[in-house]
Amino acid sequence: MTTPDIRFTGSIPANYDKYLGGVFFDPYALDAAARLPRNAKRVLEVACGSGVVTRQLRAVMPADAHLTATDLSEGMVAYARSRMPGVAGMDFQPADAAALPFPDASFDAIVCQFGIMFVPDKAAAYKEFRRVLAPGGTLLFSVWDSFAVNPASRLARETVVKLFPDDPPDFLTIPFGYYDIEAIRAELRAAGFTAVTADRVPKEMRSPSGRELATGFCTGTPLATALAERPSVPVERVIDAMAYVVGGAFGERPVVAPMQAIVFTATARSEP
């Protein structure tokens, strides 16, 4: 398998939001907003993507609080900003999670939903999170649990592998490959965090149809880039095959399947 291209560029942000936002991410965005400390007046969102979590966070934050939403992808930042025109008390900017462009102790809380899996140097990112958090500040982030408890996503990946047996795109292994709770706890402690909790949070994903879900996977994630580089199998054929497999397992209209994430919270130690 080749190294996955994980750029969220071109039409990917809009398709991500349209086909996958409400299916996979809205339920956990509501969960994240509910967990955000209400006394956090300076909040940083890392890997904001298309703004699914951003919109929920700003809705629950006090009027005098400020939300800074960042993402490595300028395309994602631009799309997220376009969905919240004129909203007070917030700003958007591109930022690398492993090299945040903010002074020490700039924030009371950091939120990162389903983003840390894409950061190559997670240890560096956690150290940066600790650096820009005030002592006692809260880190709140989520990762996907394994394919075993995310069966629709597993079937989507298996379909792609079968269609490209000699050179299968491997993007979908990244979001579902970082779920070892004890290993993540150790990384957080090493970076200067304490009081680490990890909750397995099951939810139900619901897509209007198998085809819409497949379209989301194939055009709303970096899998789109990988498929464009493999013209031997047209994208429409991949969508058809994925819709058939996932729809056959979980219903065609709608597709309803279990999904599960792991939600971490941690506290920044007084001394980094």
C-alpha positions as CSV (number, residue, x, y, z in Angstrom):
1,M,0.0,0.0,0.0
2,T,1.2,3.5,-0.8
3,T,1.5,6.3,1.7
4,P,-2.0,8.0,1.9
5,D,-2.4,11.5,0.6
6,I,-4.4,13.2,3.4
7,R,-4.9,16.6,1.9
8,F,-8.4,18.1,2.2
9,T,-8.4,20.2,-0.9
10,G,-10.6,21.3,-3.9
11,S,-14.2,20.1,-3.5
12,I,-13.4,17.8,-0.7
13,P,-14.4,20.2,2.2
14,A,-17.9,20.9,0.7
15,N,-18.5,17.2,0.0
16,Y,-17.2,16.2,3.4
17,D,-19.7,18.6,5.1
18,K,-22.6,17.7,2.8
19,Y,-22.4,13.9,2.8
20,L,-20.5,13.0,6.0
21,G,-20.9,15.9,8.5
22,G,-24.4,15.0,9.6
23,V,-23.8,11.3,9.4
24,F,-20.6,10.8,11.4
25,F,-19.7,14.1,13.1
26,D,-22.8,15.9,14.2
27,P,-23.6,13.4,17.0
28,Y,-20.1,13.7,18.5
29,A,-20.1,17.5,18.0
30,L,-23.0,17.8,20.3
31,D,-21.2,15.5,22.7
32,A,-18.1,17.7,22.6
33,A,-20.1,20.9,23.1
34,A,-21.8,19.4,26.2
35,R,-18.4,18.5,27.7
36,L,-16.8,21.9,27.1
37,P,-16.2,23.6,30.5
38,R,-18.6,26.5,30.8
39,N,-15.9,28.7,32.4
40,A,-13.6,28.4,29.4
41,K,-13.5,31.9,27.9
42,R,-10.6,31.3,25.5
43,V,-11.1,28.2,23.4
44,L,-9.0,26.8,20.7
45,E,-10.3,24.3,18.2
46,V,-7.6,22.2,16.4
47,A,-8.5,20.5,13.1
48,C,-11.8,22.2,12.8
49,G,-12.5,20.7,9.4
50,S,-15.6,22.0,7.8
51,G,-16.8,23.5,11.0
52,V,-19.2,20.8,12.3
53,V,-17.9,21.1,15.9
54,T,-17.1,24.8,15.5
55,R,-20.8,25.7,15.1
56,Q,-21.8,23.6,18.1
57,L,-19.1,25.0,20.3
58,R,-19.8,28.7,19.5
59,A,-23.5,28.0,20.2
60,V,-22.9,27.0,23.8
61,M,-20.1,29.4,24.7
62,P,-20.9,32.7,26.5
63,A,-21.2,35.9,24.5
64,D,-18.0,37.2,26.0
65,A,-16.0,34.1,25.3
66,H,-13.8,33.7,22.2
67,L,-13.3,30.7,19.9
68,T,-10.3,30.3,17.6
69,A,-10.9,27.6,15.0
70,T,-7.8,26.2,13.1
71,D,-7.0,23.6,10.6
72,L,-3.9,22.6,8.7
73,S,-6.0,22.7,5.4
74,E,-6.6,26.3,4.2
75,G,-9.5,24.9,2.1
76,M,-11.2,23.5,5.2
77,V,-10.6,26.8,7.1
78,A,-12.1,28.8,4.3
79,Y,-15.2,26.5,4.0
80,A,-15.7,26.5,7.8
81,R,-15.5,30.3,7.8
82,S,-18.1,30.5,5.0
83,R,-20.6,28.6,7.1
84,M,-20.4,31.1,9.9
85,P,-20.4,34.6,8.3
86,G,-20.4,37.5,10.7
87,V,-20.5,35.3,13.9
88,A,-19.1,37.3,16.8
89,G,-16.6,36.1,19.3
90,M,-14.5,33.9,17.0
91,D,-11.9,33.8,14.3
92,F,-10.5,31.2,11.8
93,Q,-6.9,30.6,10.7
94,P,-4.7,27.9,9.3
95,A,-2.4,26.2,11.8
96,D,-0.3,23.2,12.2
97,A,-1.2,21.2,15.3
98,A,2.4,20.4,16.0
99,A,3.5,24.0,15.7
100,L,0.7,26.2,16.9
101,P,1.2,30.0,16.2
102,F,0.0,31.1,19.7
103,P,1.8,32.3,22.8
104,D,2.1,30.2,25.9
105,A,-1.0,29.8,28.1
106,S,-3.2,31.5,25.5
107,F,-6.3,29.2,26.0
108,D,-8.5,27.8,28.8
109,A,-9.6,24.8,26.7
110,I,-8.6,23.0,23.5
111,V,-11.1,20.9,21.5
112,C,-10.0,18.5,18.7
113,Q,-12.6,16.2,17.2
114,F,-11.3,13.3,15.0
115,G,-8.2,15.3,14.0
116,I,-5.2,14.0,16.0
117,M,-5.2,10.8,14.0
118,F,-4.0,12.8,11.0
119,V,-1.1,14.5,12.8
120,P,2.2,12.7,12.0
121,D,4.0,13.8,15.2
122,K,1.4,13.3,17.9
123,A,3.9,13.8,20.7
124,A,4.8,17.2,19.3
125,A,1.1,18.1,19.0
126,Y,0.4,17.1,22.6
127,K,3.3,19.2,23.8
128,E,2.0,22.2,21.8
129,F,-1.5,21.7,23.3
130,R,0.1,21.8,26.8
131,R,2.2,24.8,25.9
132,V,-0.7,27.0,24.7
133,L,-3.1,25.9,27.5
134,A,-3.1,27.8,30.8
135,P,-2.3,25.7,33.8
136,G,-5.4,23.7,34.8
137,G,-6.8,24.1,31.3
138,T,-8.8,21.4,29.6
139,L,-7.9,19.3,26.6
140,L,-10.9,17.6,25.0
141,F,-10.5,15.4,21.9
142,S,-11.9,12.3,20.2
143,V,-10.6,9.5,18.1
144,W,-12.4,6.8,16.3
145,D,-12.4,3.4,17.9
146,S,-11.4,0.3,15.8
147,F,-13.1,-0.9,12.7
148,A,-14.6,-3.7,14.8
149,V,-17.1,-1.2,16.3
150,N,-17.4,1.0,13.2
151,P,-18.6,-1.6,10.7
152,A,-19.9,0.7,7.9
153,S,-16.5,2.3,7.6
154,R,-14.8,-1.1,7.7
155,L,-17.0,-2.3,4.8
156,A,-16.2,0.9,2.9
157,R,-12.5,0.2,3.2
158,E,-12.8,-3.4,2.4
159,T,-14.7,-2.5,-0.8
160,V,-11.9,-0.2,-1.9
161,V,-9.2,-2.8,-1.2
162,K,-11.1,-5.4,-3.3
163,L,-11.4,-3.1,-6.2
164,F,-7.7,-2.2,-6.1
165,P,-6.0,-5.4,-5.0
166,D,-2.5,-4.5,-6.4
167,D,-2.4,-0.9,-5.1
168,P,-5.3,-0.2,-2.6
169,P,-5.7,3.3,-1.4
170,D,-5.0,3.3,2.3
171,F,-6.5,6.5,3.6
172,L,-9.3,4.9,5.6
173,T,-6.8,3.1,7.9
174,I,-5.6,6.4,9.3
175,P,-8.8,7.6,11.1
176,F,-9.4,4.1,12.5
177,G,-5.9,3.2,13.5
178,Y,-5.3,5.3,16.6
179,Y,-7.4,3.9,19.5
180,D,-5.0,2.3,22.0
181,I,-6.2,4.0,25.2
182,E,-3.3,3.2,27.4
183,A,-0.8,4.3,24.8
184,I,-2.6,7.6,24.3
185,R,-2.7,8.1,28.1
186,A,1.0,7.6,28.2
187,E,1.6,10.2,25.4
188,L,-0.6,12.7,27.2
189,R,1.2,12.2,30.6
190,A,4.6,12.6,28.8
191,A,3.4,15.9,27.3
192,G,2.4,17.4,30.6
193,F,-1.2,16.4,31.2
194,T,-2.8,14.8,34.2
195,A,-6.3,13.5,35.2
196,V,-6.7,11.8,31.8
197,T,-10.1,10.2,31.2
198,A,-11.2,8.1,28.2
199,D,-14.8,7.3,27.5
200,R,-16.0,4.9,24.8
201,V,-19.0,6.6,23.3
202,P,-21.3,4.6,21.0
203,K,-23.6,6.4,18.7
204,E,-25.8,5.5,15.6
205,M,-24.8,6.8,12.2
206,R,-27.6,7.4,9.7
207,S,-27.2,8.3,6.1
208,P,-30.2,9.0,3.7
209,S,-28.9,6.3,1.3
210,G,-26.0,3.9,0.7
211,R,-25.1,5.9,-2.4
212,E,-24.9,9.2,-0.5
213,L,-22.7,7.6,2.1
214,A,-20.5,6.1,-0.5
215,T,-20.3,9.4,-2.3
216,G,-19.2,11.0,0.9
217,F,-16.3,8.5,1.4
218,C,-15.2,8.8,-2.3
219,T,-15.5,12.5,-2.8
220,G,-15.5,14.1,0.7
221,T,-12.3,12.6,2.0
222,P,-8.7,12.4,0.7
223,L,-9.8,9.0,-0.7
224,A,-11.0,11.2,-3.6
225,T,-7.4,12.1,-4.5
226,A,-6.3,8.5,-4.3
227,L,-9.1,7.3,-6.6
228,A,-8.3,10.1,-9.1
229,E,-4.8,8.7,-9.3
230,R,-6.1,5.2,-10.1
231,P,-8.3,5.7,-13.2
232,S,-8.4,1.9,-13.9
233,V,-11.5,1.9,-11.8
234,P,-13.8,4.9,-12.4
235,V,-15.0,6.7,-9.2
236,E,-18.6,6.0,-10.1
237,R,-17.9,2.3,-10.1
238,V,-16.3,2.6,-6.6
239,I,-19.3,4.5,-5.4
240,D,-21.7,1.9,-6.8
241,A,-19.8,-1.0,-5.3
242,M,-19.5,0.7,-1.9
243,A,-23.2,1.6,-1.8
244,Y,-24.2,-1.9,-2.7
245,V,-22.0,-3.5,0.1
246,V,-22.8,-1.0,2.8
247,G,-26.5,-0.7,1.8
248,G,-26.8,-4.5,1.8
249,A,-25.5,-4.7,5.3
250,F,-27.3,-1.8,6.9
251,G,-30.2,-0.9,4.7
252,E,-30.2,1.2,1.5
253,R,-32.7,4.0,2.5
254,P,-31.6,4.9,5.1
255,V,-28.3,3.4,6.1
256,V,-28.3,2.9,9.8
257,A,-25.3,1.4,11.6
258,P,-23.5,1.6,14.9
259,M,-20.4,3.6,15.3
260,Q,-18.1,4.3,18.3
261,A,-15.5,6.9,19.3
262,I,-13.2,7.4,22.3
263,V,-13.5,10.8,23.9
264,F,-10.5,11.9,26.0
265,T,-10.3,14.7,28.5
266,A,-7.1,15.8,30.3
267,T,-5.9,18.7,32.5
268,A,-2.8,20.7,31.8
269,R,-0.4,20.3,34.7
270,S,0.7,23.5,36.6
271,E,4.3,22.8,35.4
272,P,4.6,21.6,31.8
